Amino acid sequence: MNPQKGRKGEIKMAINPMALLKMKERMSMFQQEHPKIRPFFQTLKEKALVPGTVFEMTATTPDGKSYTANFRLTENDIETIRSLMK
């Protein structure tokens, strides 16, 4: 996507249809390789998208190093997540 200036300085994004197609293919492959992810996110959507829920993510490299981050959901976060899940 390429940002372009619109009227009054607003930024508009030009969407490349080929990039969307590629993203759809990548998401399909990801879902096939990680079948537990979709049901997990569905459960979160149904039961955990409420203000105050703490999301915590940990990534562990093959050599055992871990990286963790967390955040507490706000109303704005929930709106953003729901728009991405459509």
C-alpha positions as CSV (number, residue, x, y, z in Angstrom):
1,M,0.0,0.0,0.0
2,N,1.2,3.4,-0.9
3,P,0.1,6.4,1.2
4,Q,-1.1,9.4,-0.8
5,K,-2.1,12.9,0.4
6,G,-5.7,13.7,0.0
7,R,-7.6,16.9,0.6
8,K,-7.0,18.7,3.9
9,G,-3.8,16.6,4.5
10,E,-5.6,13.3,5.1
11,I,-3.7,10.2,4.0
12,K,-5.3,7.8,1.7
13,M,-3.9,4.3,1.0
14,A,-3.8,3.0,-2.5
15,I,-4.5,-0.8,-2.4
16,N,-2.6,-3.0,-4.9
17,P,-5.0,-5.9,-5.9
18,M,-2.1,-8.2,-6.6
19,A,-0.7,-7.5,-3.1
20,L,-4.2,-8.4,-1.6
21,L,-4.2,-11.6,-3.6
22,K,-0.7,-12.5,-2.3
23,M,-1.8,-11.7,1.3
24,K,-4.8,-14.0,0.9
25,E,-2.6,-16.8,-0.3
26,R,-0.1,-16.2,2.6
27,M,-2.9,-16.2,5.1
28,S,-4.3,-19.5,3.7
29,M,-0.9,-21.1,3.9
30,F,-0.5,-19.8,7.5
31,Q,-3.8,-21.2,8.5
32,Q,-2.9,-24.6,7.0
33,E,0.4,-24.7,8.8
34,H,-1.0,-23.5,12.2
35,P,-4.5,-24.9,12.5
36,K,-4.9,-24.1,16.2
37,I,-4.5,-20.4,15.7
38,R,-7.9,-19.7,14.1
39,P,-10.0,-21.4,16.8
40,F,-7.8,-19.6,19.4
41,F,-8.5,-16.2,17.9
42,Q,-12.2,-17.1,17.6
43,T,-12.4,-17.9,21.3
44,L,-10.6,-14.6,22.1
45,K,-13.1,-12.7,19.9
46,E,-16.1,-14.3,21.7
47,K,-14.8,-14.3,25.3
48,A,-11.8,-12.0,25.9
49,L,-12.2,-8.8,23.8
50,V,-13.2,-6.7,26.8
51,P,-11.5,-3.6,28.2
52,G,-8.9,-4.6,30.8
53,T,-8.0,-8.0,29.3
54,V,-4.2,-8.4,29.3
55,F,-2.6,-9.8,26.1
56,E,0.8,-11.3,26.6
57,M,3.0,-12.6,23.8
58,T,6.2,-14.6,24.1
59,A,8.5,-15.6,21.3
60,T,11.2,-18.2,22.0
61,T,14.0,-18.6,19.5
62,P,15.5,-22.0,18.6
63,D,18.5,-21.2,20.9
64,G,16.1,-20.6,23.9
65,K,16.1,-16.8,24.1
66,S,12.6,-15.5,25.0
67,Y,11.1,-12.1,24.3
68,T,7.8,-11.1,26.0
69,A,5.5,-8.1,25.7
70,N,2.1,-7.4,27.1
71,F,-0.6,-4.8,27.0
72,R,-4.0,-4.2,28.6
73,L,-6.9,-3.8,26.1
74,T,-8.7,-0.5,25.8
75,E,-11.9,0.3,23.9
76,N,-9.7,1.7,21.0
77,D,-7.7,-1.5,20.9
78,I,-10.9,-3.6,20.7
79,E,-12.3,-1.5,17.9
80,T,-9.0,-1.9,16.0
81,I,-8.9,-5.7,16.5
82,R,-12.5,-6.1,15.5
83,S,-11.9,-4.1,12.3
84,L,-9.0,-6.4,11.4
85,M,-11.0,-9.5,12.1
86,K,-13.7,-8.7,9.6
